[in-house]
Amino acid sequence: MNEYVDLLKKTRAHLMTGVSYMVPVILSGAIPIALALIIGGTEVKGALAQFLMSTGGVGMGLFVAVMAAYIAYGVGGRAAIAPGLICGMIAQNEGTGFLGGIVTGLIVGYVTYTIRKVKLSRTLQPIMALAVYPLVSTLIGAAILVYVVATPLSNAMVGLTAWLEGLSGAGPIILGLVLGAMIGFDFGGPINKVAYTFGVGLMGSDVYGPMGMIGPAISVAPIGMALASFMASKLYSEEEREAGKAALILGLVTISEGAIPFAVADPVRVIAASVVGSAVAGAIAGAFGVLNHAPLGGVLILPVVDGIFGYLIALGVGSIVTALLANFLKGMGKNKEAVAEA
């Protein structure tokens, strides 16, 4: 039992292992998408832009699986990499987002660590490490994902969508607050997708206010965390500081996943800062009556925004709130760690 307690204490190290392997994948996926939007506009016109968008899409479809695989590797060793990749892809396909990838990596890692404790003769050990451990871990991890995690999550998303539809008659500030908070929660994950789909669906009925609230909120987390890493660089690792440079560009071109390297390393504080800043952005956009005629955020859509001043105020204030809150929470965490060590 003590060894499992020791593993739990090293959870941050396991998450950082996942981050170190995930960052090159997410950047190799997100940057081509950003270039595609810059070159081809929001409609991605032209062969080069479409090539970049397609290539980047593959990378963005892989990063959850890669993150899960190397979190699992941190816990369970090399035998956990293959089941982490497979179950991570299941998590991606089930729409669980990066939070699902974290849970998947930890589940697979602990399953693999446990079954590796089975004592066998030396002659059988190579076969077990090559085939049996990964196979058993894959089947157990996939079963937990599909039957324990995904089904309740799917039901919750249906209920959340119905709740949002009930809020559609609320005031613009309240609706913007809720939509922004949901957008900022999981950076392209299921809760984010519910809010985004709600906004896009209303665009089909020529209702552009909700997407006006969602647009600036999409970019708050990556821009805010980039600003946070610039403002208080000592609070962040070298990898996070490098990720911050890319996150600023990704945020400007509506790729919220740019904040994920920060969120994996410190989920609670980064998600809290993102939710608050994104909610502020949504509420401000609602108060200004911003209308967004594109199903995107960032600054590339400014030509199709009614109320550009309000949109930019929402984006700027929300990003600054996220940056300040992230650094405040991270600073508190560092102080508590220092006290505990003393």
Secondary structure as GFF3:
##gff-version 3
##sequence-region A 1 342
A	DSSP	alpha_helix	2	9	.	.	.	ID=ss1
A	DSSP	alpha_helix	11	40	.	.	.	ID=ss2
A	DSSP	alpha_helix	47	76	.	.	.	ID=ss3
A	DSSP	three_ten_helix	78	80	.	.	.	ID=ss4
A	DSSP	alpha_helix	81	93	.	.	.	ID=ss5
A	DSSP	alpha_helix	97	115	.	.	.	ID=ss6
A	DSSP	alpha_helix	125	127	.	.	.	ID=ss7
A	DSSP	pi_helix	128	132	.	.	.	ID=ss8
A	DSSP	alpha_helix	133	144	.	.	.	ID=ss9
A	DSSP	pi_helix	145	150	.	.	.	ID=ss10
A	DSSP	alpha_helix	151	167	.	.	.	ID=ss11
A	DSSP	alpha_helix	172	186	.	.	.	ID=ss12
A	DSSP	alpha_helix	190	203	.	.	.	ID=ss13
A	DSSP	alpha_helix	209	231	.	.	.	ID=ss14
A	DSSP	three_ten_helix	233	235	.	.	.	ID=ss15
A	DSSP	alpha_helix	238	252	.	.	.	ID=ss16
A	DSSP	three_ten_helix	256	259	.	.	.	ID=ss17
A	DSSP	alpha_helix	260	265	.	.	.	ID=ss18
A	DSSP	alpha_helix	267	288	.	.	.	ID=ss19
A	DSSP	beta_strand	291	292	.	.	.	ID=ss20
A	DSSP	three_ten_helix	302	304	.	.	.	ID=ss21
A	DSSP	beta_strand	305	306	.	.	.	ID=ss22
A	DSSP	alpha_helix	308	341	.	.	.	ID=ss23
###
